[in-house]
């Protein structure tokens, strides 16, 4: 599906994208006042989840820099799309929910500087570990809204179109990422740059209440993979003073950065505990080559996870105290069996019989699927990553780059991997800033360690059952922590889907209307 303009030359909102990251002292400062008249009028066709086409005319604001003192405005900018006519009926988006859809992947840079329409955010997408998938998003036109894409950003690209067709305002922010390096050799997009940028984008939106279209008190974030992690973090850490100094340095607006609701698909987060969680989940699975990872390392990391999980003292959605001993049973009963049941129920009788014949580990009785954890692991097959999965002994993981600093491209961020470093690092302790950076990058800090009263109270969390990019406990822990705090949590797993899946985008759009209380209003 293409996106076609029906109006003339687009007016450009915001300041020019001319800041050079290698010379931040000369970055131009400009007004952070949104210009409501600086739009072009475009029309696109959106195919919904039932296959029906809808003609949507919308006002589009090209890249607007959302901070007064950008490090690199190519990434620190956003685009705005607001529907004004749907299927020939005028609509008023002034009080509509705002979908804040980031396209961050692999903690890489994401830019909307060249975007020419809704759903065009992207650039630098890539999965953790530094591998760029062949189907990573670019700044080209988005796919049909009912397509299930496993590209990073696939979740948000379908959501953006459906949101626009539902009458919501769609805002897509860019953000700095870990690979950005200036002419002096400094890495200026490493942690916590991306979350600081997204917070600055929220502050820009909220500071322009009454000028920017949409209800600035009803911002709903969405992201996939690392973008899902940042979406969860954005929701958990709203208005935390821990970021104030960093936000002031880039000239963020003096406004709240709290959001109303969070959508997170397969979030790659809780990174300081992710190696242990990964081995707990996937430690017995062979790699794609058929070989086993070093089981001495795997067992040591599993032991670390058991200690961490016990310390969280989390209760699951069913009230179960979650430990390394019972988490497998909890995942099977709370998420995996219901996921398989939904999948099989939706099949025709013949298709279901065929699937069950090919997957004999599933018992199908009285319309319910059941199986063991061990059989589920066998069904998934090869693990995606080696060990350690995130803080690699040889500093080769994307997350090692995420925690780089200055001209140092990669660093260890766990004591265990530092101790077992294979690159010649001689330090006995982690660098002194690492604990604080980890805190700024982990939503669990704001949900468990020091629960944040200004967090979002509404959570939409999704994960594919075949996704071995991280442990299934990562999403489940976020859901459990939020639920324990009394938040509204909508969390489920997609059966037989991998990383980046989004098989129920229409439900997400309906959920936004439900939690925000939005009712579409015709323009008079």
N, C-alpha and C positions, 0 to 999 in steps of 0.2 A: 504493500500500500504506500502510495506516495503522499507527500504533503504539498499541496499547491497553494500559492498565494493568489488572492483575488483582488488585492489592492496594489497600489503603486509602490514607490521606493520606501523602504522602511526607515523610520526615524530612529536614531540611536539615542538610547537613554543612558544616563550616567556619564562618568568621566572616561576619557580615552584610555585604551589598554596599552599604555606606553611605558609602564614602570619596568625597569630592568633589575632583575634580582641581584645582579652583580654590583649594583650601585643604589642600594636602598636609601641612601641619604638624599638622593635627588628625586625620590618618588614623589609624584605630584599629589598634593592633598586637594580634595575637592568636597563639594557639598554632598551630604548623605541624604538629601531630600529627594524622594522619588518624584519623577515628573509624570503625572498621570496622562499627559497628552502625547508623550513620546513613543507612540506605538504604531505598528502597522497592522492592518486587518488581513487575516489569513483565513482560509477555509480548508478543512481536511475531512476525510471520511473515516469514521471509526467503526470497525466491525466488533460488535459486542460478543459476549460469551455464548450467545444463542445463534450467532451467525448473521444477525441482522445488522444492516448498515445504517449509520447515522451521519448526517451532514452537520458539521460543527463549524461555525464561524467564531473566531476568537481574536482578541487583541493580544498582540505579541510585542514584548519589550526585549530588544536585543541586549547583549551583555552589559550589565550595570555593575560597576565596582562597588562592593558592599563595605569597604573600609576606607578611612580617610588617608591612611599611610600604608598602602599595600607593599608587601615584599615583592609580589609578582601578581599584577592585576590580571594576567592571562588566566590565572587559576582562582584568584580571589574576586570572582564576579558571579553573577546569577542572571538567569533569564526568567521572565514571567509570562504566563499564558492565562488569559481570562476569557471564558466563553461568553458570547453575547447573543448567540442565536443557535438553537439546536433543533434540527428538523423543521426549520421555518418558523419556530416560535422564539420570540425574544426572551432572554433570561437576564436576570439581574445578579451578577456575581459578588456584589458588594459585601454580602454577609455570608458568603459560602465558605465552607472549610477550605483550608490551604493545604494541599499535598506538597510537602517539601521532599522532593525525590533526588537523592544523591546518586551518582553513578561511580562511586569509588570502588575499585577492585584491587585486591592485593596490596592495599595501602599505597597504591601508585597515584600519581597526579591525575586530576580530573578537571577538564576545562570545558566551558560552554562559550568560550570567546568567539568561536566561529559558527555557533548554532544559528540556524535559520528558521526554527520552528519547534513546536512542542515535542518532547521525547528525544531531542537531539543531543542531550548532554552525554559526555563520555570523554574518551581520550586517556590513554595510559592505563586502561583496565587490566588485568592480570591477576592471576590467583596467587595466594600466598606461596612463598617459595621462589618467587621471581619468574615463574613461567607464564608467558603470555599465551592464552588460549587462542586457537585459530578463529573462534567466534566471539572474541572480545568486542564490546561495543565501540563504535566510533561516533563521530558527530553526524552520521548520515541519518536519513529518516528512520523512524521507529517502525517495528514490525506491526502486523495486525494485533489488535488488543487481545484476541483470543488464542494467540499462539503461545505455546509453552516453550520458552527458550531457556536453555541451560547456560547461556552466556552470562558472564558476570554482568550485573545490571539488568538481566532479563526480567527479573521480578518488577523492577521499577519501570522499565520501558513499556510493559503492558499496562501497568497501573496508571501511568501518566495519561495515556489515551482514554482509558475507561473513566478516569476521574474527570477529565475535560468534558466527556460526553455526558457525565452525570451532573454537570453544572458546577464542578469544583474549580477553584483556582489552582494552577500547577506552577510551582516555583522550583527551578532546578539550579542548585548552587554548584559551582566548581570548588575545588579545594587543592591545596598543595599536597604533594606526595613524596614518598621516601627517596626517589631517584633523582630529584631535582638538585642540580649543582650549579653554582655560579662560577664566574670566571676566576675567582680566587680559590676554587676548589672546595668551597664550603657546601655541605648538604643542608639546604634550607627548607626541606619539606619533611624531615624526619619527625618522629613523635616529639611533642604532641601537636604538631602544626595542623593536621587535618581536622581534629576536633575543635581546635581554636577557631579555625576558619568557619566551620559549620555553625558554631556558636555566634560568630560575628555576623553570619548571614541571617540568623534568627533575630539578632538584635537590630539589624537593618530593617527587616520586615516589621518588627514590632514598633520601632521608632517612627515608622511611616503609617501608623494606623490612621485610617480616614483618607489617605492618599493612594496607597497601594491597594489593589482590589483584594477582596476576601476578608474574612474574620481573623484578625491577627491573634485572637485569643483561642483559636481553634486550628492550630498548626499541627499537622500529622506528618511525622517524618517516615521515610521509607528508604531502605537500602539492602543490598545483597552482599554476602560474604564479608569482606572488610567494611564495605558500606553498611551492611547489616549490623556489624559491631559498632560502628560509629553512630548509627541510628539509635541503637540501644543505649549507648553512652550518652548521646544527646538527651535522650529521655530521662535517664537516671540522674544526670548531673546538673539539671536545670538550675541556673542562678547560683551555682557553687562559687564561693569567693576564691577557690583555689586557682581559677583561671583569670582572675581580674587583671593581674599584672600583664599577662601575655596578651589579653584583649586590648588593654590600653596601649601597648607597644605598637599595635597595628592600626590604631585609630578606630576601633569598633565603636558603634553608636552606644550612647548611654541609655540602655534599655534592658529589659529582661531578656534572657536567653532560654527561658523555660518554654517547653512545648506541651501540647495537650495530649497527644497520643503518639505511640511508637509502633511502626511496622518494621520487623527485622527478619530477614530471610537468611538462614544458615550463617549466623554471625560467627566470625573468627575472632574470639576475644578471650578474656581471662588468660592472657598469654603467659604470665609467669607460672601458671599451673597447667598450661595446655599440654606440655610434654607428658606429664604424669597421667592426665585424663586420657590422652590419646592411647597410651600403652594399656591403661585399664580397659579401654574399649576394644582396641584393635591389636593388642599385643600378640595374640595367638594367630592372627591372620598373616599369611605369607605375602610377600611383595608380588608385583606383577610378573617378576621373573621366576617366581616359584620358591624363592629362598626365604628363610626366616631371618628376621633382624636379630641382632645381638641380644640374646635372652637375659644375660646378666644386666645389661643396661635397661632392658625393658622391665625386668622385675624390680630394679631399684626405683625406677620412675613410678611404677605402679604403687609401690610402698609410699612414695611421697604423696600420691593422689589420695590414698587411704587416710593419711594423716590430715591432709587439707580438707577433705570432705567431712571428716569427723568434726573438725574445728568449726565448720560453717554452721553446724547444728540446724540444718534446714529441714523443714517438713515438706513433703511432696503435696501435690494437689489433692491427694486422697488422705492426707494427714500422716503418712508414713515418715518417720525420721530417716532421712536418706544417708546411707553409708556405702562404702565400697563393697560391703558384703551383700547388701540387698538391692543395690541400684540396678542390677541386671533384671531382677524380677519386676522392679518398679517400671523400668522402661518398657518391658514386654507387655505388662498389663495395662499401663496407663496410656502408652502411645503406639507401640508396634502392632499388637493384636487389633486394636481399634482401627488402625490405619489399613491393615490387610483386610479387615472386615468391610470397611467402606469401599475399598477397591473391588473386592470380589462381589459385593452386593450390586455394584453398578454394572457388572458384566452380564451379558445374556447367559442363559443356562448352559448353552453349548460352549461359549467362550470360558465360562467359569470351570466347566468340567475339563476343558483342555488345559487350562492353567494349573488346576490342582493335580492333573495327571503328570505334569512336568515339574511340579513342586510338591512332592509327596511328604515333605517335612511338615506341611500345614494340615492340621486336622480341621475339617469343616463340619460343624454340627450345629443344628438349630440356628442356622444363619450367622454363625460366629466362627472366626478363625482362631486357632490356638497353635502354639509351637513353643519350643524352648529357645533360650538365649543362644546356646551353642549352635543349634541348627540355623538360627537367624544369621549368625556370623558366617557360617559356611555358605549360606545363600548369597550374602553380599560378595564374598570372595576376596580378591586382592585388596590389601590396604593401599591407600594413595601415597603414603609417605614412609620414609625410613625412620630410624630413631637416632637421636631425638628429632621429633617432627618439626619443632619450631626454633629452638635455640641449638642450632647444629654445632657439633664439636668443631667443625672446620669453618664455621661462620658463613656457610653458603646459603642459609635460608633467607627468605625475604624479610622475615621478622628481625634477623640480625642487622639488616640494613635499616629497618624501621627505627631501631634504637641506636643508629649511628649518631655521631655528634661532630660538628665542625668539619674538618677535613678527614675525619675517621669514618670510612664508609660503613663498617660493620662493627658491632660490639656484642658481647655476651650480656644477657640480662637475667640469667639464673646462675646461682652459685655452683650447681651441679655441672653444668656445661662448661663454665669457666674452669673448674677443677680438672675437667677431662679435655680441655682444649688441645687441638692437634695442629694449630697454626703457629705455635711459638709464643703465644701470649704468656707473659711471666707474672702478671699481676695475681695476687693472692685473694683480692677482694674485688667485688664489683665496683665500678666507678660510683662515686658518691651521689651523683644525680639520678642514678637508675631507679631507686625506690620511689622517688617522687614522680618520675615520668611514668612508671608503671601505674601508680595510683591515678594519674590523670587520664590513663588510657583504659581503665577497667571499670565497667559499670557495676561490678560486684562491690566495689568500695562504697558506692553510693546507695547500695541496696542492703548490704550486710554489715560492713565495718562501721559505717557512720550513715545510717539511713537518712536520705535527703527529703525533707518535707516538700521541696519544690519540684520533685520528680514528676514525670508523667504518671497518671493513675490508670492508663489504658494501654494494654500490650497485645500486639498481634505478632506471634512468633511462628515461623515455619521452617521445616527442614526435611530434606529427602532421606528416606530410610537407607538408601545406598550411598549416602554422602559420607565418605571417609576422609574429608579434608580436615575435620577436627572430630572430637569426641561428641557423641550424642548427649553427654552429660552437660555440655556447655550451655546449650539452649535450655535444657531442662532445669538447670540450676538458676538461670535468670528467671524462668517462669516460676519456680518454687519460691525464690526470694521475693519477687513482686507479689505473689499470691499471699505469702506470709505477712506482708505489710498491708494486706487488705485491698490490693489493686485488682482491677478487672483484667484477667488474663485469658486470652484466646490462643491456645498453643496446640498445634497438631503436626504430625509428620505425614509426608507424602509417600505412599507405598511405591517401592521400586524406582524412586526418582533419585537423581544425583544432585550434585552441587549446583545451586542457583535455580532450582525448580520453583515454579509458581503455577500450580494447577488450579487454584481457586481465586483468580484475581477479581472476579465479579463479587465474590463473597467479601473480599477486603473492602471494596468500594461501598457495599451495603453496610458493612461494619462501621465505616467512617460515619455514614449518615446516622447510624444508631447511636454511637457514643457521643457524637457532637450535637445530636438533636436537630440536625439540619433537615429542612424541608424546602425543596426547590421552589423558588418564587419567580413567577413571570414578571417581566419588566413592563411597567405601565407607561 
